[in-house]
Amino acid sequence: MTRPAYADALTHSGVLTRLAAFDPQVAGTPPLDLDLPDSDIDILCHAPDPNTFAAAVWAAYRDQPGFAMWQWQGSDRPVVARFRCAGWLFELFGQARPVAEQLGWRHFAIERRLLALGGEPLRAAVMARRHAGAKTEPAFAQVLGLNGDPYAALLTLEQFDDATLRARIGA
């Protein structure tokens, strides 16, 4: 069975409307056209009060198949929830910092920028690594020759202008 397009699943889930108070933003591989058959839909949210976010998620999605929710430990204590809807796994991530400052969004933003600059050749190279088993950030790091922790290395590219990034992609 083929699952629907991620945009249709988003609409069906109502997540962008139901969680509108938390500035939900879609990130991850589907909007980058880098998804695989088992990819999920990541929704990043600004949740200054984790209890309010958790209550809203519980009220909206507790009856969905595979629903689970937990809160990480640490200073920021993000809330994570997942559930299945319309053939997709959704993962909701609520953090106290605004979405634009979250690491998940920053990774998504630089990947989107790199793909806009590198076009289909870069997308195809990243997809080849993904099909070989690499996660998204490590796949980009491999294709771009970035050393060290691929998650941290990818973020170092945020500071560069388009010409520098094009040169990196071309290398």
Contact map, one row per residue, 1 for C-alpha under 8 A:
111000000000000000000000000000000000000000000000000000000000000000000000000000000000000000000000000000000000000000000000000000000000000000000000000000000000000000000000000
111100000000000000000000000000000000000000000000000000000000000000000000000000000000000000000000000000000000000000000000000000000000000000000000000000000000000000000000000
111110000000000000000000000000000000000000000000000000000000000000000000000000000000011100000000000000000000000000000000000000000000000000000000000000000000000000000000000
011111011000000000000000000000000000000000000000000000000000000000000000000000000000011000000000000000000000000000000000000000000000000000000000000000000000000000000000000
001111111000000000000000000000000000000000000000000000000000000000000000000000000000000000000000000000000000000000000000000000000000000000000000000000000000000000000000000
000111111100000000000000000001000000000010000000000000000000000000000000000000000000000100000000000000000000000000000000000000000000000000000000000000000000000000000000000
000011111110000000000000000000000000000000000000000000000000000000000000000000000000000000000000000000000000000000000000000000000000000000000000000000000000000000000000000
000111111111000000000000000000000000000000000000000000000000000000000000000000000000000000000000000000000000000000000000000000000000000000000000000000000000000000000000000
000111111111100000000000000000000000000000000000000000000000000000000000000000000000111100000000000000000000000000000000000000000000000000000000000000000000000000000000000
000001111111111100000000000000000000000000000000000000000000000000000000000000000000000000000000000000000000000000000000000000000000000000000000000000000000000000000000000
000000111111111100000000000000000000000000000000000000000000000000000000000000000000000000000000000000000000000000000000000000000000000000000000000000000000000000000000000
000000011111110000000000000000000000000000000000000000000000000000000000000000000000110000000000000000000000000000000000000000000000000000000000000000000000000000000000000
000000001111111000000000000000000000000000000000000000000000000000000000000000000000110000000000000000000000000000000000000000000000000000000000000000000000000000000000000
000000000111111111000000000000000000000000000000000000000000000000000000000000000000000000000000000000000000000000000000000000000000000000000000000000000000000000000000000
000000000110111111110001000000000000000000000000000000000000000000000000000000000000000000000000000000000000000000000000000000000000000000000000000000000000000000000000000
000000000110011111110001100000000000000000000000000000000000000000000000000000000000000000000000000000000000000000000000000000000000000000000000000000000000000000000000000
000000000000011111110000000000000000000000000000000000000000000000000000000000000000000000000000000000000000000000000000000000000000000000000000000000000000000000000000000
000000000000011111111000000000000000000000000000000000000001000000000000000000000000000000000000000000000000000000000000000000000000000000000000000000000000000000000000000
000000000000001111111111000000000000000000000000000000011000000000000000000000000000000000000000000000000000000000000000000000000000000000000000000000000000000000000000000
000000000000001111111111000000000000000000000000000000000000000000000000000000000000000000000000000000000000000000000000000000000000000000000000000000000000000000000000000
000000000000000001111111000000000000000000000000000000000000000000000000000000000000000000000000000000000000000000000000000000000000000000000000000000000000000000000000000
000000000000000000111111000000000000000000001110000010000000000000000000000000000000000000000100000000000000000000000000000000000000000000000000000000000000000000000000000
000000000000000000111111100000000000000000001100000000000000000000000000000000000000000000000000001000000000000000000000000000000000000000000000000000000000000000000000000
000000000000001100111111110000000000000000111100000000000000000000000000000000000000000000000000001000000000000000000000000000000000000000000000000000000000000000000000000
000000000000000100000011111000000000000000111000000000000000000000000000000000000000000000000000001000000000000000000000000000000000000000000000000000000000000000000000000
000000000000000000000001111100100000000011110000000000000000000000000000000000000000000000000000000000000000000000000000000000000000000000000000000000000000000000000000000
000000000000000000000000111111100000000011110000000000000000000000000000000000000000000000000000000000011001000000000000000000000000000000000000000000000000000000000000000
000000000000000000000000011111110000000111000000000000000000000000000000000000000000000000000000000000010001000000000000000000000000000000000000000000000000000000000000000
000000000000000000000000001111111110001110000000000000000000000000000000000000000000000000000000000000000000000000000000000000000000000100000000000000000000000000000000000
000001000000000000000000001111111110001110000000000000000000000000000000000000000000000000000000000000000000000000000000000000000000000000000000000000000000000000000000000
000000000000000000000000011111111100000000000000000000000000000000000000000000000000000000000000000000000000000000000000000000000000000000000000000000000000000000000000000
000000000000000000000000000111111110000000000000000000000000000000000000000000000000000000000000000000000000001100100000000000000000000000000000000000000000000000000000000
000000000000000000000000000011111110000000000000000000000000000000000000000000000000000000000000000000000000000000000000000000000000000000000000000000000000000000000000000
000000000000000000000000000011111111000000000000000000000000000000000000000000000000000000000000000000000000000000000000001001100000000000000000000000000000000000000000000
000000000000000000000000000011011111111000000000000000000000000000000000000000000000000000000000000000000000000000000000000000000000000000000000000000000000000000000000000
000000000000000000000000000000000111111000000000000000000000000000000000000000000000000000000000000000000000000000000000000000000110000000000000000000000000000000000000000
000000000000000000000000000000000011111000000000000000000000000000000000000000000000000000000000000000000000000000000000000000000000000000000000000000000000000000000000000
000000000000000000000000000000000011111100000000000000000000000000000000000000000000000000000000000000000000000000000000000000000000000000000000000000000000000000000000000
000000000000000000000000000011000011111110000000000000000000000000000000000000000000000110000000000000000000000000000000000000000000000000000000000000000000000000000000000
000000000000000000000000000111000000011111000000000000000000000000000000000000000000000111100000000000000000000000000000000000000000000000000000000000000000000000000000000
000001000000000000000000011111000000001111100000000000000000000000000000000000000000000111100000000000000000000000000000000000000000000000000000000000000000000000000000000
000000000000000000000000011100000000000111110000000000000000000000000000000000000000000001111000000000000000000000000000000000000000000000000000000000000000000000000000000
000000000000000000000001111000000000000011111000000000000000000000000000000000000000000001111000000000000000000000000000000000000000000000000000000000000000000000000000000
000000000000000000000001111000000000000001111100000000000000000000000000000000000000000000011110001000011000000000000000000000000000000000000000000000000000000000000000000
000000000000000000000111100000000000000000111110000000000000000000000000000000000000000000011110011000000000000000000000000000000000000000000000000000000000000000000000000
000000000000000000000111000000000000000000011111000000000000000000000000000000000000000000000111111000000000000000000000000000000000000000000000000000000000000000000000000
000000000000000000000100000000000000000000001111110110000000000000000000000000000000000000000111110000000000000000000000000000000000000000000000000000000000000000000000000
000000000000000000000000000000000000000000000111110000000000000000000000000000000000000000000011100000000000000000000000000000000000000000000000000000000000000000000000000
000000000000000000000000000000000000000000000011111110000000000000000000000000000000000000000001000000000000000000000000000000000000000000000000000000000000000000000000000
000000000000000000000000000000000000000000000011111111000000000000000000000011100000000000000111000000000000000000000000000000000000000000000000000000000000000000000000000
000000000000000000000000000000000000000000000000111111100000000000000000000000000000000000000000000000000000000000000000000000000000000000000000000000000000000000000000000
000000000000000000000000000000000000000000000010111111110000000000000000000000000000000000000000000000000000000000000000000000000000000000000000000000000000000000000000000
000000000000000000000100000000000000000000000010111111111000000000000000000000100000000000000100000000000000000000000000000000000000000000000000000000000000000000000000000
000000000000000000000000000000000000000000000000011111111100000000001000000000100000000000000000000000000000000000000000000000000000000000000000000000000000000000000000000
000000000000000000000000000000000000000000000000001111111110000000000000000000000000000000000000000000000000000000000000000000000000000000000000000000000000000000000000000
000000000000000000100000000000000000000000000000000111111111000000000000000000000000000000000000000000000000000000000000000000000000000000000000000000000000000000000000000
000000000000000000100000000000000000000000000000000011111111110000000000000000001000000000000000000000000000000000000000000000000000000000000000000000000000000000000000000
000000000000000000000000000000000000000000000000000001111111110000000000000000000000000000000000000000000000000000000000000000000000000000000000000000000000000000000000000
000000000000000000000000000000000000000000000000000000111111110000000000000000000000000000000000000000000000000000000000000000000000000000000000000000000000000000000000000
000000000000000001000000000000000000000000000000000000011111111000000000000000000000000000000000000000000000000000000000000000000000000000000000000000000000000000000000000
000000000000000000000000000000000000000000000000000000001111111100100000000000000010000000000000000000000000000000000000000000000000000000000000000000000000000000000000000
000000000000000000000000000000000000000000000000000000001111111100110000000000000000000000000000000000000000000000000000000000000000000000000000000000000000000000000000000
000000000000000000000000000000000000000000000000000000000001111110100000000000000000000000000000000000000000000000000000000000000000000000000000000000000000000000000000000
000000000000000000000000000000000000000000000000000000000000111111100000000000000011100000000000000000000000000000000000000000000000000000000000000000000000000000000000000
000000000000000000000000000000000000000000000000000000000000001111100000000000000011100000000000000000000000000000000000000000000000000000000000000000000000000000000000000
000000000000000000000000000000000000000000000000000000000000000111110000000000000111000000000000000000000000000000000000000000000000000000000000000000000000000000000000000
000000000000000000000000000000000000000000000000000000000000111111111000000000001111000000000000000000000000000000000000000000000000000000000000000000000000000000000000000
000000000000000000000000000000000000000000000000000000000000010001111100000000001110000000000000000000000000000000000000000000000000000000000000000000000000000000000000000
000000000000000000000000000000000000000000000000000001000000000000111110000000111100000000000000000000000000000000000000000000000000000000000000000000000000000000000000000
000000000000000000000000000000000000000000000000000000000000000000011111000000111000000000000000000000000000000000000000000000000000000000000000000000000000000000000000000
000000000000000000000000000000000000000000000000000000000000000000001111100011110000000000000000000000000000000000000000000000000000000000000000000000000000000000000000000
000000000000000000000000000000000000000000000000000000000000000000000111110011110000000000000000000000000000000000000000000000000000000000000000000000000000000000000000000
000000000000000000000000000000000000000000000000000000000000000000000011111111000000000000000000000000000000000000000000000000000000000000000000000000000000000000000000000
000000000000000000000000000000000000000000000000000000000000000000000001111110000000000000000000000000000000000000000000000000000000000000000000000000000000000000000000000
000000000000000000000000000000000000000000000000000000000000000000000000111110000000000000000000000000000000000000000000000000000000000000000000000000000000000000000000000
000000000000000000000000000000000000000000000000000000000000000000000000111111000000000000000011000000000000000000000000000000000000000000000000000000000000000000000000000
000000000000000000000000000000000000000000000000010000000000000000000011111111100000000000000011000000000000000000000000000000000000000000000000000000000000000000000000000
000000000000000000000000000000000000000000000000010000000000000000000011100111110000000000001111000000000000000000000000000000000000000000000000000000000000000000000000000
000000000000000000000000000000000000000000000000010011000000000000001111000011111000000000011110000000000000000000000000000000000000000000000000000000000000000000000000000
000000000000000000000000000000000000000000000000000000000000000000001111000001111100000000111100000000000000000000000000000000000000000000000000000000000000000000000000000
000000000000000000000000000000000000000000000000000000001000000000111100000000111110000000111000000000000000000000000000000000000000000000000000000000000000000000000000000
000000000000000000000000000000000000000000000000000000000000000001111000000000011111000011110000000000000000000000000000000000000000000000000000000000000000000000000000000
000000000000000000000000000000000000000000000000000000000000100111110000000000001111100011100000000000000000000000000000000000000000000000000000000000000000000000000000000
000000000000000000000000000000000000000000000000000000000000000111100000000000000111111111000000000000000000000000000000000000000000000000000000000000000000000000000000000
000000001001100000000000000000000000000000000000000000000000000110000000000000000011111111000000000000000000000000000000000000000000000000000000000000000000000000000000000
001100001001100000000000000000000000000000000000000000000000000000000000000000000001111100000000000000000000000000000000000000000000000000000000000000000000000000000000000
001100001000000000000000000000000000000000000000000000000000000000000000000000000001111110000000000000000000000000000000000000000000000000000000000000000000000000000000000
001001001000000000000000000000000000001110000000000000000000000000000000000000000001111111000000000000000000000000000000000000000000000000000000000000000000000000000000000
000000000000000000000000000000000000001110000000000000000000000000000000000000000111101111100000000000000000000000000000000000000000000000000000000000000000000000000000000
000000000000000000000000000000000000000111100000000000000000000000000000000000000111100111110000000000000000000000000000000000000000000000000000000000000000000000000000000
000000000000000000000000000000000000000111100000000000000000000000000000000000011110000011111000000000000000000000000000000000000000000000000000000000000000000000000000000
000000000000000000000000000000000000000001111000000000000000000000000000000000111100000001111100000000000000000000000000000000000000000000000000000000000000000000000000000
000000000000000000000000000000000000000001111000000000000000000000000000000001111000000000111110000000000000000000000000000000000000000000000000000000000000000000000000000
000000000000000000000100000000000000000000011110010010000000000000000000000001110000000000011111000000000000000000000000000000000000000000000000000000000000000000000000000
000000000000000000000000000000000000000000011111010000000000000000000000000111100000000000001111111001000000000000000000000000000000000000000000000000000000000000000000000
000000000000000000000000000000000000000000000111110000000000000000000000000111000000000000000111110000000000000000000000000000000000000000000000000000000000000000000000000
000000000000000000000000000000000000000000000111000000000000000000000000000000000000000000000011111011000000000000000000000000000000000000000000000000000000000000000000000
000000000000000000000000000000000000000000001110000000000000000000000000000000000000000000000011111111000000000000000000000000000000000000000000000000000000000000000000000
000000000000000000000011100000000000000000011100000000000000000000000000000000000000000000000010111111001000000000000000000000000000000000000000000000000000000000000000000
000000000000000000000000000000000000000000000000000000000000000000000000000000000000000000000000011111001100000000000000000000000000000000000000000000000000000000000000000
000000000000000000000000000000000000000000000000000000000000000000000000000000000000000000000000111111101100000000000000000000000000000000000000000000000000000000000000000
000000000000000000000000000000000000000000000000000000000000000000000000000000000000000000000010111111111100000000000000000000000000000000000000000000000000000000000000000
000000000000000000000000000000000000000000000000000000000000000000000000000000000000000000000000000011111110000000000000000000000000000000000000000000000000000000000000000
000000000000000000000000001100000000000000010000000000000000000000000000000000000000000000000000000001111111000000000000000000000000000000000000000000000000000000000000000
000000000000000000000000001000000000000000010000000000000000000000000000000000000000000000000000001111111111100000000000000000000000000000000000000000000000000000000000000
000000000000000000000000000000000000000000000000000000000000000000000000000000000000000000000000000111111111110000000000000000000000000000000000000000000010000000000000000
000000000000000000000000000000000000000000000000000000000000000000000000000000000000000000000000000000111111111000000000000000000000000010000000000000100110000000000000000
000000000000000000000000001100000000000000000000000000000000000000000000000000000000000000000000000000011111111100000000000000000000000000000000000000000000000000000000000
000000000000000000000000000000000000000000000000000000000000000000000000000000000000000000000000000000001111111110000000000000000000000000000000000000000000000000000000000
000000000000000000000000000000000000000000000000000000000000000000000000000000000000000000000000000000000111111111000000000000000000000000000000000000000110110000000000000
000000000000000000000000000000010000000000000000000000000000000000000000000000000000000000000000000000000011111111100000000000000000000000010000000000000000000000000000000
000000000000000000000000000000010000000000000000000000000000000000000000000000000000000000000000000000000001111111110000000000000000000000000000000000000000000000000000000
000000000000000000000000000000000000000000000000000000000000000000000000000000000000000000000000000000000000111111111000000000000000000000000000000000000000000000000000000
000000000000000000000000000000000000000000000000000000000000000000000000000000000000000000000000000000000000011111111100000000000000000000000000000000000000000000001000100
000000000000000000000000000000010000000000000000000000000000000000000000000000000000000000000000000000000000001111111111011000000000000000000000000000000000000000000000000
000000000000000000000000000000000000000000000000000000000000000000000000000000000000000000000000000000000000000111111110000000000000000000000000000000000000000000000000000
000000000000000000000000000000000000000000000000000000000000000000000000000000000000000000000000000000000000000011111110000000000000000000000000000000000000000001001100000
000000000000000000000000000000000000000000000000000000000000000000000000000000000000000000000000000000000000000001111111111000000000000000000000000000000000000000000100100
000000000000000000000000000000000000000000000000000000000000000000000000000000000000000000000000000000000000000000111111111000000000000000000000000000000000000000000000000
000000000000000000000000000000000000000000000000000000000000000000000000000000000000000000000000000000000000000000100111111100000000000000000000000000000000000000000000000
000000000000000000000000000000000000000000000000000000000000000000000000000000000000000000000000000000000000000000000111111110000000000000000000000000000000000000000000000
000000000000000000000000000000000000000000000000000000000000000000000000000000000000000000000000000000000000000000100111111111000000000000000010000000000000000000000000100
000000000000000000000000000000000100000000000000000000000000000000000000000000000000000000000000000000000000000000100111111111100000000000000000000000000000000000000000000
000000000000000000000000000000000000000000000000000000000000000000000000000000000000000000000000000000000000000000000001111111110000000000000000000000000000000000000000000
000000000000000000000000000000000000000000000000000000000000000000000000000000000000000000000000000000000000000000000000111111111000000000000010000000000000000000000000000
000000000000000000000000000000000100000000000000000000000000000000000000000000000000000000000000000000000000000000000000011111111100000100110010000000000000000000000000000
000000000000000000000000000000000100000000000000000000000000000000000000000000000000000000000000000000000000000000000000001111111110000000100000000000000000000000000000000
000000000000000000000000000000000000000000000000000000000000000000000000000000000000000000000000000000000000000000000000000111111111000000000000000000000000000000000000000
000000000000000000000000000000000000000000000000000000000000000000000000000000000000000000000000000000000000000000000000000011111111110000100110000000000000000000000000000
000000000000000000000000000000000001000000000000000000000000000000000000000000000000000000000000000000000000000000000000000001111111111100100000000000000000000000000000000
000000000000000000000000000000000001000000000000000000000000000000000000000000000000000000000000000000000000000000000000000000111111110000000000000000000000000000000000000
000000000000000000000000000000000000000000000000000000000000000000000000000000000000000000000000000000000000000000000000000000011111110000000000000000000000000000000000000
000000000000000000000000000000000000000000000000000000000000000000000000000000000000000000000000000000000000000000000000000000001111111000000000000000000000000000000000000
000000000000000000000000000000000000000000000000000000000000000000000000000000000000000000000000000000000000000000000000000000001111111101100000000000000000000000000000000
000000000000000000000000000000000000000000000000000000000000000000000000000000000000000000000000000000000000000000000000000000000100111111100000000000000000000000000000000
000000000000000000000000000010000000000000000000000000000000000000000000000000000000000000000000000000000000000000000000000001000100011111110000000000000000000000000000000
000000000000000000000000000000000000000000000000000000000000000000000000000000000000000000000000000000000010000000000000000000000000001111111000000001100100000000000000000
000000000000000000000000000000000000000000000000000000000000000000000000000000000000000000000000000000000000000000000000000000000000011111111100000001100000000000000000000
000000000000000000000000000000000000000000000000000000000000000000000000000000000000000000000000000000000000000000000000000001101100011111111110000000000000000000000000000
000000000000000000000000000000000000000000000000000000000000000000000000000000000000000000000000000000000000001000000000000001000000000111111111000001000100000000000000000
000000000000000000000000000000000000000000000000000000000000000000000000000000000000000000000000000000000000000000000000000000000000000011111111111001001100000000000000000
000000000000000000000000000000000000000000000000000000000000000000000000000000000000000000000000000000000000000000000000000000001000000001111111110000000000000000000000000
000000000000000000000000000000000000000000000000000000000000000000000000000000000000000000000000000000000000000000000000010011001000000000111111110000000000000000000000000
000000000000000000000000000000000000000000000000000000000000000000000000000000000000000000000000000000000000000000000000000000000000000000011111110000000000000000000001101
000000000000000000000000000000000000000000000000000000000000000000000000000000000000000000000000000000000000000000000000000000000000000000001111111000000000000000000000000
000000000000000000000000000000000000000000000000000000000000000000000000000000000000000000000000000000000000000000000000000000000000000000001111111101001100000000000000000
000000000000000000000000000000000000000000000000000000000000000000000000000000000000000000000000000000000000000000000000000000000000000000001000111111001000000000000000000
000000000000000000000000000000000000000000000000000000000000000000000000000000000000000000000000000000000000000000000000000000000000000000000000011111011000000000000000000
000000000000000000000000000000000000000000000000000000000000000000000000000000000000000000000000000000000000000000000000000000000000000000000000001111111000000000000000000
000000000000000000000000000000000000000000000000000000000000000000000000000000000000000000000000000000000000000000000000000000000000000011011000011111111100000000000000000
000000000000000000000000000000000000000000000000000000000000000000000000000000000000000000000000000000000010000000000000000000000000000011000000000011111110000000000000000
000000000000000000000000000000000000000000000000000000000000000000000000000000000000000000000000000000000000000000000000000000000000000000000000000111111111000000000000000
000000000000000000000000000000000000000000000000000000000000000000000000000000000000000000000000000000000000000000000000000000000000000000001000011111111111100000000000000
000000000000000000000000000000000000000000000000000000000000000000000000000000000000000000000000000000000010010000000000000000000000000010011000010001111111110000000000000
000000000000000000000000000000000000000000000000000000000000000000000000000000000000000000000000000000000110010000000000000000000000000000000000000000111111110000000000000
000000000000000000000000000000000000000000000000000000000000000000000000000000000000000000000000000000000000000000000000000000000000000000000000000000011111111000000000000
000000000000000000000000000000000000000000000000000000000000000000000000000000000000000000000000000000000000010000000000000000000000000000000000000000001111111100001000000
000000000000000000000000000000000000000000000000000000000000000000000000000000000000000000000000000000000000010000000000000000000000000000000000000000000111111100000000000
000000000000000000000000000000000000000000000000000000000000000000000000000000000000000000000000000000000000000000000000000000000000000000000000000000000001111110000000000
000000000000000000000000000000000000000000000000000000000000000000000000000000000000000000000000000000000000000000000000000000000000000000000000000000000000111111011000000
000000000000000000000000000000000000000000000000000000000000000000000000000000000000000000000000000000000000000000000000000000000000000000000000000000000000001111111000000
000000000000000000000000000000000000000000000000000000000000000000000000000000000000000000000000000000000000000000001000000000000000000000000000000000000000000111111100000
000000000000000000000000000000000000000000000000000000000000000000000000000000000000000000000000000000000000000000000000000000000000000000000000000000000000000011111110000
000000000000000000000000000000000000000000000000000000000000000000000000000000000000000000000000000000000000000000000000000000000000000000000000000000000000000111111111000
000000000000000000000000000000000000000000000000000000000000000000000000000000000000000000000000000000000000000001001000000000000000000000000000000000000000100111111111100
000000000000000000000000000000000000000000000000000000000000000000000000000000000000000000000000000000000000000000001100000000000000000000000000000000000000000001111111110
000000000000000000000000000000000000000000000000000000000000000000000000000000000000000000000000000000000000000000000000000000000000000000000000000000000000000000111111111
000000000000000000000000000000000000000000000000000000000000000000000000000000000000000000000000000000000000000000000000000000000000000000000001000000000000000000011111111
000000000000000000000000000000000000000000000000000000000000000000000000000000000000000000000000000000000000000001000100010000000000000000000001000000000000000000001111111
000000000000000000000000000000000000000000000000000000000000000000000000000000000000000000000000000000000000000000000000000000000000000000000000000000000000000000000111111
000000000000000000000000000000000000000000000000000000000000000000000000000000000000000000000000000000000000000000000000000000000000000000000001000000000000000000000011111
